Amino acid sequence: MDIFIGQLVGFLVLVFLFIKYVLPPLRKAVAKQQDAIGQQITESDDAKNRAAEAQVAHEKAIERAENEAKELHEGALSDAKSIEDDLKKAADSEVKRISEHGKAQAELSRTSLIRQLRTDLGLTAVDGAGELVRKHLAVPSNQAATIDRVIDELEGMSSGSQPETGIPSNAELIGLHSLHATSREAARAIATEFDSAAADLDSSALTAASVELSEVIRFLVKNPVLRKKITEDEDNAAGKRQLVHSLFDGKVAPIVVDLVATGAVQRWSQSNDLLVALRRQNALVVLAAAERDGTIEQTEDELFRVGRLLDGNPELASLLSDFARPADKRNDLLRSLVGNQVGEHTWYLLSHTINALHGQPAEVAVAHLAELAAARRGETVAHVISAVALTDAQVTRLSTVLANIYHRKISVQTEVDESIIGGLRIGVGDEVIEADIATRLAKAAETLPR
């Protein structure tokens, strides 16, 4: 019994301890577990609800996506249709543009081809006409007829009023165009003094004076200080004249002293202009000598021929114009070409001109000499080019006709150039009369449609 009671008491104690110390935590744990399970159940329900909502949202999203896709598809189809229509319109427009451009290009090509064919046909016709003309002019009488026809045409012109030519009627300005007005007037004063002083001198005296004037020019070239003094001291004209006389009286002819003294008292733009004027005057002295002995016409013709020689040989003209080469070498070259084919006065003019070029082209200087010679005779030079040599009668008639046109005596200088085919090409001063067949054929070719 006691054992039972003891066991009962122990059992009760255990129950008490269980209830007192174990059951409360256990209840808490169970309650906590129940709360956790409840929360999980709640969360599970929430999750289930969210899943359902998500499913609904997913289905709605799919539906919206399908709707949007459908709208996009329909929009794309509509855009594609619009683009297709636009492309068709653009293609049609481009096809039309290309077609019109092609037609325009074809028309342009056709027009260009027609123009080219016309040009080629025209050139062929001109060439054919040229050949026919050449064959026709192979007969001397026909060639002469073209020259006479030009002279007839010029004769018709001569009945009109005097043209504006601007060609100098005398030697006053020939060779002086490079000088300023002041120096030109000074050079003309020297020429006037010469005409007065040389009135009673014969050819030999003038030739000797020319040689002495050349020496004076060389002396002034070597003495630039003296040259400057007698050209720049404008307030002491009497002193400059006295200086010239003191230097040259008794050493050179009086006419030479007078020419230099006259130059000394003039006003000059620069001192070198005095040398230019004296060289030009020296040429006029030689031409006056040729005039006195009756060879002025021969001298003019020879100068013209040499000028034509230089014009036709640029390399020769360049060698003669090269101032770096010694003057005697250049004169030897010229002598080897003209030899004894020119007169004494012509050679003197040529040799002294070649010595004193100082940068001026030889062909220009010789042309000025020929113009001076013609002007000395009171004539203006007409350079006439023909395919065959002119007869004396044609030269005389042409000179008369040109004299009537320009109202002055004309010296006709002829040159043969077969390339002009027929007719005449005439140069008087700066004026050129192109009455040759080659020029007319060239102008006919230029007027063809291009």
GIJOMO-V769922 format. One line per field, one symbol per residue. ss: DSSP state (@ for helix, = for strand, . for the rest). psi: psi as a letter, one per 40 degrees, with the letter a starting at -180 (. if undefined). Layout:
ss=???
psi=???
This chain:
ss=.@@@@@@@@@@@@@@@@@@@@@@@@@@@@@@@@@@@@@@@@@@@@@@@@@@@@@@@@@@@@@@@@@@@@@@@@@@@@@@@@@@@@@@@@@@@@@@@@@@@@@@@@@@@@@@@@@@@@@@@@@@@@@@@@@@@@@@@@..@@@@@@@@@@@@@@@@@@.......................@@@@@@@@@@@@@@@@@.....@@@@@@@@@@@@@@@@@@@@.@@@@@@@@@....@@@@@@@@@@@@=..=.@@@@@@@@@@@.......@@@@@@@@@@@@@@@@@@@@@...@@@@@@@@@@@@@@@@@.@@@@@@@@.....@@@@@@@@@@@@.....@@@@@@@@@@@@......@@@@@@@@@@@@@@@..========.....@@@@@@@@@@@@@@@..========.@@@..======..======@@@@@@@@@@....
psi=ddddddddddddddddddddddddddddddddddddddddddddddddddddddddddddddddddddddddddddddddddddddddddddddddddddddddddddddddddddddddddddddddddddddddedhddddddddddddddddddeeaihihdehheaedeheedeiidddddddddddddddddedeiadddddddddddddddddddegddddddeedgdefdddddddddddehediidddddddddddeihididdddddddddddddddddddddeeeddddddddddddddddegdddddddegediiddddddddddddbfeiiddddddddddddfdfehhdddddddddddddddefihhhhhhidihiiddddddddddddddefihhhhhihhheeediaihhhhbehhhgfiddddddddddeih.
